[in-house]
């Protein structure tokens, strides 16, 4: 069996797919605001309590958005959802699971009035086992309560505004259900986690696997890796506990002159199909079976260079907010795919996904079409014990969910000291930054991690610098010298704060201009807007962009990230408009962004 490549609709969990098909629960749900927070006391979760649900919302679009059909951007901290489905009781030895891609921020779920799950963290998914709450065959009632406090500064919120209306660089909120909801029937003993970590130089792939429960009898796990019709590996391992980790030898990777047909890169995004089978060790009867995929590639850094498959690779990125005018942080599978295609068409080889844990369907298309990504944790805004607890828990879930995607090449738990405003003066804040770096490296040592991108750099495998000068000659003076690859940066204050914290020493990390540019067209009179500078015409915009990109490419930098990919609400400094139209002809844009060093 080869991996069933996804169509435009997309599977919501593309690296762990089972037969038979999953059941999408997107579409109309009954809906109610609960501004007085009385739903629990009045038992809105009971199947008979239909009266409060007078509205309708289109899931998975947030109720603040037009796509949801609600389009209410006011403060509504508590939301309730209700849907009746027709589903039979699962057969003996089977379980019925309800999956949520993301619910912002705190969720409680009931089936037929019985609690079946809860989760905190608005950017990562969770699963509810419905089996024991399913009544007789026929209609079953799902109720979801979502709580998203707009004024909670200790809540990871990214670019979601805490004010009623968007201001400066913050946008309308995305509350409640905003990623797919789906049903899946599985064996009672089933695979819940698959991690793939390629080690090309050692001709192997490390597989980590977790089951839903401790196995009642010893099991075997068989992994089969294929590239088209070519079998790359097939290996069977004994499993005697709930989780195991083992290496799968890939002999084809030992042929050093024949790697191009196997290695993943943006230029050749070749994926390897994987089938994982769980069987009884005694009689070989099947227990569970899942299809997955991976990319064979290594990421590294040395001598000031970013390395892809052990070769220097210059990063040509833009900052991606992942926001759509009609649906906010949510998007259809087709829209997610189109953003990856547009990034490729403009000449970029990557996107820095900013203040958002992106939908796995977007990550799939980046894997399949070939686009590098930096994944970044949405920030809280106030430092304290509650922030630490929330960020650590949610970031751990995000890294665990996404570490098998070959497109992701860096982890960024904090941006521009958000939530840690004084790490140079408050030791606890610097400890938090550094702890997130080390936590990330413990979860995934195969990729670079950046504890704080932009300035006040502490523990980091990449030195990310944010510099919004609008003059190419200034960029050349600051970064256009060979010693930059040794970490020798003459200007310690190119942005709002000091670039490196006390005691930080360069150890071969690449220096990347991870935010720069940001010019906007002259806004209409009276319009609210944000940009780092204005230009009056398309010609001026092209000239400004070309000058800044040329300075970045000709420098000692390892890459750049232009701010930003698309206009987003009042932040009008994108390469594209909010509806994804290039601001200058696409051929001209591509020529500028693919410029090579002179």
C-alpha positions in Angstrom: 0.0 0.0 0.0 1.4 3.4 -0.9 0.5 6.6 0.9 -2.7 8.0 -0.4 -1.6 11.6 -1.4 -4.3 14.0 -0.3 -6.7 15.9 -2.5 -7.6 19.5 -2.1 -9.9 18.7 0.8 -7.0 17.3 2.8 -6.9 14.9 5.7 -6.7 16.8 9.0 -3.9 14.6 10.3 -1.9 13.8 7.2 0.9 11.8 8.8 -1.3 9.3 10.5 -4.1 8.1 8.2 -6.2 5.0 8.6 -8.8 3.1 6.6 -11.7 3.4 6.5 -12.1 7.1 5.7 -12.6 9.6 8.5 -15.8 11.6 8.8 -15.6 15.3 8.7 -17.9 17.2 11.1 -17.3 20.6 9.5 -20.4 22.6 8.5 -23.3 24.1 10.5 -23.5 23.6 14.2 -26.0 25.2 16.6 -24.3 28.0 18.5 -24.7 30.4 21.5 -22.7 33.1 23.2 -22.7 32.8 27.0 -21.6 36.2 28.2 -22.9 35.6 31.7 -21.2 32.2 31.9 -24.4 30.5 33.0 -24.3 27.5 30.6 -22.7 25.1 33.0 -25.1 25.9 35.9 -28.1 25.7 33.5 -26.8 22.4 32.0 -26.5 23.5 28.4 -24.6 20.2 27.8 -27.7 18.1 28.3 -29.3 16.7 25.1 -32.7 18.3 26.0 -31.2 21.8 26.5 -31.6 23.0 22.9 -33.3 26.3 23.7 -30.1 28.4 24.3 -28.7 27.3 20.9 -30.5 29.9 18.8 -27.7 30.7 16.4 -25.8 28.8 13.8 -22.0 28.8 13.1 -20.1 27.2 10.3 -17.3 25.0 11.8 -14.3 25.3 11.7 -14.4 29.0 11.2 -14.2 31.2 14.3 -17.4 33.1 15.2 -15.6 36.5 14.8 -15.1 35.8 11.1 -17.5 36.3 8.2 -16.9 32.8 7.0 -18.5 31.4 10.2 -21.8 33.1 9.4 -21.7 34.9 12.9 -19.2 37.7 12.2 -19.4 39.1 15.8 -16.0 40.6 16.8 -17.1 41.8 20.2 -15.9 40.4 23.5 -17.7 37.0 24.1 -15.4 35.0 26.4 -17.6 31.9 26.5 -19.0 30.1 23.4 -21.1 26.9 23.1 -21.5 24.6 20.2 -24.0 21.8 19.6 -24.4 19.2 16.9 -26.5 16.1 16.6 -25.0 13.2 14.6 -26.2 9.8 13.6 -23.6 7.2 14.5 -23.9 3.5 15.5 -22.2 2.1 18.6 -18.7 0.8 17.7 -18.3 -2.9 17.5 -16.7 -4.9 20.4 -13.0 -4.1 20.5 -13.4 -0.8 18.7 -13.4 2.8 19.9 -15.0 5.9 18.5 -12.8 9.0 18.7 -13.7 12.7 18.2 -10.7 14.8 17.1 -10.4 18.6 17.3 -7.6 20.3 15.3 -7.7 23.3 17.6 -10.1 25.1 19.9 -9.1 28.5 21.3 -8.4 28.5 24.2 -10.0 26.2 26.8 -12.4 23.4 25.7 -14.8 21.0 27.4 -16.7 18.4 25.4 -19.8 16.3 26.3 -21.6 13.5 24.4 -25.2 12.9 25.3 -24.6 15.0 28.4 -21.6 12.9 29.6 -18.2 14.6 29.8 -15.8 13.0 27.3 -12.8 15.4 27.3 -11.2 18.7 28.0 -8.2 20.6 26.8 -6.3 23.8 27.4 -4.3 25.4 24.6 -5.8 27.2 21.6 -3.3 26.1 19.0 -2.9 22.4 19.3 -5.3 19.5 19.0 -6.9 16.9 21.3 -9.0 13.8 21.1 -12.1 12.6 23.0 -13.0 8.9 23.3 -16.8 8.8 22.8 -17.3 5.1 23.1 -18.6 4.8 26.6 -21.0 7.7 26.1 -22.6 6.5 22.9 -26.2 5.6 23.4 -28.2 3.3 21.3 -27.6 3.4 17.5 -28.9 6.7 16.1 -28.7 10.3 17.1 -26.0 11.4 19.5 -25.6 15.0 20.7 -22.1 16.6 20.9 -21.8 19.8 22.9 -18.6 21.9 23.2 -17.9 24.8 25.6 -15.0 27.1 24.6 -13.6 29.8 26.8 -11.2 32.5 25.4 -10.7 35.4 27.7 -9.6 38.4 25.5 -8.0 40.3 28.4 -5.9 37.4 29.8 -2.3 38.5 29.1 -0.9 35.2 30.4 -2.7 33.3 27.7 -0.7 32.4 24.5 -2.5 34.5 21.9 0.0 35.5 19.2 -1.3 38.3 17.1 -4.9 38.2 18.4 -5.8 41.6 19.8 -6.7 42.1 23.4 -8.6 45.3 22.5 -12.0 45.2 20.8 -10.7 46.5 17.5 -7.4 45.7 15.8 -4.6 48.2 16.3 -1.0 48.5 15.2 0.2 44.9 14.4 -2.6 43.0 16.2 -5.7 41.4 14.5 -9.2 40.4 15.2 -9.5 37.4 17.5 -9.9 33.8 16.6 -12.0 32.1 19.3 -13.5 28.7 19.7 -13.3 25.9 17.1 -11.0 27.0 14.3 -9.5 23.8 12.8 -11.2 20.6 11.6 -13.4 18.4 13.7 -13.6 14.8 12.7 -14.7 11.3 13.8 -12.6 8.1 13.5 -13.3 4.5 14.5 -10.2 2.7 15.6 -9.1 -0.6 17.3 -9.1 -0.4 21.1 -5.3 -0.8 21.0 -4.2 1.7 18.3 -1.3 3.9 17.4 -1.7 7.5 18.7 1.8 8.9 17.8 4.3 8.4 15.0 7.6 10.3 14.9 10.1 10.1 12.0 13.6 11.5 12.4 15.9 10.9 9.4 19.6 10.5 9.9 20.9 10.5 6.4 24.6 10.2 7.2 23.9 7.1 9.2 21.6 5.6 6.5 18.6 5.2 8.9 15.4 6.7 10.1 14.5 6.7 13.7 10.8 5.8 14.4 9.0 6.6 17.7 5.6 5.0 18.2 3.1 5.3 21.0 -0.1 3.3 21.6 -3.3 4.4 23.2 -2.8 2.0 26.1 -0.3 -0.5 27.5 -0.5 -3.6 25.3 -2.2 -6.6 26.9 0.1 -9.0 25.0 3.4 -8.5 23.2 3.0 -6.9 19.8 5.1 -6.6 16.7 5.5 -3.4 14.7 6.4 -3.6 11.0 7.5 -0.5 9.2 7.7 -0.5 5.4 9.2 2.5 3.6 8.8 3.0 -0.2 9.6 5.6 -2.8 7.2 4.9 -5.7 7.5 1.2 -6.5 10.9 1.0 -4.8 11.1 -0.6 -1.4 13.6 1.3 0.7 13.2 -0.6 4.0 11.1 -3.2 5.8 11.7 -3.9 9.4 9.8 -5.7 12.2 10.3 -4.8 15.9 9.0 -6.3 19.1 6.9 -4.0 21.2 6.3 -4.8 24.9 5.3 -1.4 26.3 3.1 1.5 25.4 5.9 3.4 23.6 9.0 2.3 21.7 11.7 3.9 19.6 13.8 2.1 17.1 16.0 2.7 14.0 15.0 1.6 10.5 18.0 1.0 8.3 17.7 2.5 4.8 20.5 0.8 2.8 20.0 3.0 -0.3 21.3 6.0 1.7 24.7 4.4 1.8 25.2 5.0 -1.9 26.7 8.4 -1.7 26.6 9.0 -5.5 22.9 8.2 -5.7 21.3 10.4 -3.0 19.6 12.9 -5.3 16.8 10.5 -6.0 16.0 10.2 -2.3 16.8 13.4 -0.5 14.1 16.0 0.3 14.7 19.7 -0.5 12.6 22.6 -1.8 14.0 22.0 -5.3 13.2 18.2 -5.1 10.5 17.7 -2.4 10.6 13.9 -2.6 8.5 12.1 0.0 8.9 8.6 1.3 5.7 6.6 1.9 5.4 4.7 5.2 3.1 1.9 6.3 3.1 0.9 9.9 1.4 -2.3 11.0 0.7 -3.4 14.6 0.2 -7.2 15.0 -0.1 -9.8 17.8 3.4 -11.2 18.5 2.0 -14.7 19.1 -0.3 -15.4 16.2 0.4 -12.5 13.8 -3.2 -11.3 13.7 -3.5 -7.6 12.7 -4.2 -5.1 15.5 -3.9 -1.6 13.8 -2.5 -0.2 10.5 -1.7 3.3 9.5 -0.2 5.1 6.5 2.3 8.0 6.9 5.1 9.7 5.1 8.5 11.4 5.7 11.2 13.2 4.0 14.9 12.1 4.0 16.9 15.2 4.8 19.4 16.5 7.4 19.4 20.1 8.8 22.5 21.6 10.3 24.6 24.8 10.8 28.4 25.4 10.9 30.8 28.3 10.3 28.0 30.8 10.1 26.1 28.8 7.4 22.7 27.2 7.4 23.1 23.6 6.0 20.6 21.5 4.2 21.7 18.0 3.5 25.2 19.1 4.6 25.5 21.8 2.0 25.2 25.6 2.5 21.7 26.8 1.8 20.7 30.5 1.6 17.3 31.1 3.2 14.9 33.3 1.2 11.9 33.7 3.5 8.9 35.9 4.1 7.0 36.4 7.4 3.7 34.5 7.1 0.9 35.6 9.4 -1.5 32.8 8.2 -4.5 35.1 8.3 -7.4 35.4 5.8 -9.8 38.4 5.7 -13.0 36.3 5.7 -11.8 33.5 8.1 -9.0 35.0 10.3 -6.5 32.2 11.4 -8.7 29.5 9.9 -8.6 28.5 6.2 -9.8 25.8 3.8 -7.5 23.1 2.6 -7.4 24.8 -0.8 -6.4 28.1 0.7 -3.6 26.5 2.7 -2.3 24.8 -0.4 -2.5 28.0 -2.4 -0.3 29.9 0.1 2.4 27.3 -0.3 2.1 27.5 -4.1 2.3 31.3 -4.1 5.4 31.4 -1.9 7.1 29.1 -4.4 5.9 31.1 -7.3 7.3 34.4 -5.9 10.7 32.7 -5.6 10.8 32.2 -1.9 12.2 28.9 -0.5 10.6 29.3 2.9 8.2 31.1 5.2 8.6 32.0 8.9 5.1 31.2 10.2 4.7 34.0 12.7 2.9 33.7 16.1 0.8 30.7 14.9 1.0 26.9 15.1 -0.2 26.3 11.5 -2.8 23.7 10.4 -1.2 20.3 9.6 -2.8 20.5 6.2 -0.6 23.5 5.5 2.5 21.6 6.7 1.5 18.7 4.4 1.6 21.0 1.3 4.9 22.5 2.4 6.2 19.0 2.6 4.8 17.9 -0.7 5.5 21.0 -2.7 8.8 21.9 -1.1 8.9 24.9 1.2 11.0 25.4 4.3 9.2 26.6 7.5 10.1 28.1 10.8 7.5 27.2 13.4 6.9 29.7 16.2 4.9 29.6 19.4 2.1 32.2 19.8 3.2 34.4 22.6 1.6 35.4 25.8 2.2 39.0 26.9 2.8 38.9 30.7 5.5 37.0 32.4 4.6 34.8 35.4 4.1 31.3 36.6 0.9 30.9 34.7 2.5 31.9 31.4 5.4 29.5 32.0 2.9 26.6 32.7 0.8 27.3 29.7 3.6 27.9 27.2 5.6 24.9 28.2 2.5 22.6 27.9 1.3 23.9 24.6 4.8 24.2 23.0 5.5 20.6 24.0 2.3 19.5 22.3 3.2 21.6 19.2 6.7 20.2 18.8 5.5 16.7 19.4 2.7 17.0 16.8 4.9 18.5 14.1 8.5 17.2 14.4 8.1 14.6 11.6 7.4 17.3 8.9 10.5 17.6 6.7 9.5 21.2 5.8 10.0 22.5 9.4 13.7 23.4 9.8 13.7 25.6 12.9 11.7 26.0 16.2 11.1 29.5 17.7 9.4 29.4 21.1 9.7 33.2 21.7 9.6 36.2 19.4 11.1 39.7 20.3 11.0 39.1 24.0 7.2 38.9 24.0 6.2 37.6 27.5 9.8 38.2 28.7 10.1 42.0 28.4 13.3 42.2 30.6 15.5 39.1 30.3 18.6 41.1 30.8 17.4 42.4 34.1 15.1 39.7 35.5 16.9 36.3 35.8 13.7 34.3 35.9 12.8 35.6 32.4 16.1 34.6 30.9 15.9 31.2 32.6 12.5 30.7 31.0 13.9 31.6 27.5 16.8 29.2 27.9 14.6 26.5 29.4 12.4 26.6 26.3 15.4 26.3 24.1 16.6 23.2 26.1 13.1 21.7 26.3 12.9 22.1 22.5 16.2 20.4 22.0 15.2 17.6 24.3 12.1 17.0 22.3 13.8 17.3 19.0 17.6 17.5 18.8 17.6 17.2 15.0 16.8 20.9 14.2 18.0 24.3 15.2 16.1 26.1 17.9 15.9 29.8 18.8 15.0 30.8 22.3 14.2 34.4 21.4 14.2 35.6 17.8 14.9 39.3 16.9 17.1 40.6 19.7 18.2 39.8 23.3 19.5 36.5 21.9 20.5 33.9 24.5 20.5 30.2 23.8 20.1 29.8 20.1 21.3 27.8 17.1 20.5 30.6 14.7 21.0 34.3 15.5 17.9 36.0 14.2 18.1 39.8 13.8 15.2 42.2 13.2 16.3 45.3 11.5 13.8 47.6 9.8 16.1 50.2 8.3 14.8 51.2 4.9 18.2 51.8 3.3 20.1 49.1 1.6 23.4 50.8 2.1 22.8 50.7 5.9 22.2 46.9 5.7 25.4 46.5 3.7 27.4 48.4 6.3 26.0 46.4 9.2 26.0 42.9 7.7 28.1 43.1 4.5 31.4 41.8 5.9 32.9 38.4 6.0 33.5 38.5 9.8 29.7 38.3 10.3 30.0 34.6 9.8 32.1 34.6 12.9 29.4 36.4 14.8 31.2 39.8 14.7 28.3 42.3 14.6 29.5 45.9 15.1 26.0 47.3 15.6 24.6 45.8 18.8 21.4 47.9 18.7 19.9 47.5 15.1 16.5 47.2 16.6 14.6 48.2 19.7 16.8 46.2 22.1 20.3 44.9 22.5 21.1 42.1 20.1 22.8 39.6 22.4 22.5 39.1 26.2 25.5 39.1 28.5 27.8 36.1 28.2 26.5 34.9 24.8 29.3 33.7 22.6 29.2 32.9 18.9 29.8 29.2 18.2 29.3 28.9 14.4 25.6 29.9 14.4 24.3 31.4 11.1 23.1 35.0 11.3 19.8 35.5 9.6 18.0 38.8 9.0 14.8 37.3 10.2 12.6 40.4 9.9 13.3 43.4 7.6 11.7 45.5 5.0 8.1 46.3 5.7 7.3 49.1 3.3 3.6 49.8 2.5 2.0 51.7 -0.4 0.8 55.2 0.5 -2.4 54.5 2.4 -5.7 56.1 1.4 -6.5 59.3 3.3 -8.1 58.5 6.7 -7.3 54.8 6.5 -5.9 53.0 9.5 -2.7 51.3 8.6 0.7 50.1 9.8 4.0 49.8 8.0 7.6 50.6 8.6 7.7 53.1 5.8 5.6 54.2 2.8 6.1 54.2 -0.9 3.8 55.9 -3.4 3.9 53.7 -6.5 4.5 50.1 -7.6 7.8 51.3 -9.1 8.9 52.7 -5.8 7.9 49.5 -4.1 9.9 47.4 -6.5 12.9 49.6 -6.2 12.8 49.6 -2.4 12.4 45.8 -2.2 15.2 45.1 -4.8 17.6 47.4 -2.9 17.0 45.7 0.5 17.0 42.2 -0.9 20.2 42.8 -2.8 21.9 44.1 0.3 20.8 41.1 2.3 22.0 38.7 -0.4 25.4 40.3 -0.9 26.1 40.3 2.8 27.6 37.8 5.2 24.1 36.7 6.2 22.9 33.1 6.0 19.4 34.2 4.8 16.6 36.8 5.1 12.9 36.9 6.0 11.0 39.8 4.5 8.1 41.4 6.4 5.7 40.2 5.2 4.1 37.7 2.8 0.6 39.3 2.7 -1.2 42.4 3.9 -3.1 41.5 7.1 -5.8 43.8 8.2 -4.2 47.2 8.9 -0.7 45.8 8.6 -0.3 46.6 4.9 3.3 45.8 4.3 3.0 42.6 2.4 4.4 41.3 -0.9 0.8 40.3 -1.7 -2.6 41.9 -1.0 -4.9 40.3 1.6 -6.6 38.3 -1.2 -3.2 37.0 -2.4 -2.6 39.2 -5.4 1.1 40.2 -6.0 1.6 44.0 -5.6 4.0 44.0 -8.5 4.0 41.6 -11.5 4.9 38.1 -10.3 7.8 37.7 -12.7 9.3 40.9 -11.3 8.8 39.8 -7.8 10.4 36.5 -8.5 13.4 38.1 -10.2 14.0 40.3 -7.1 13.6 37.5 -4.5 15.8 35.0 -6.3 18.7 37.4 -6.9 22.0 35.8 -6.4 25.2 37.3 -4.8 27.2 39.5 -7.2 
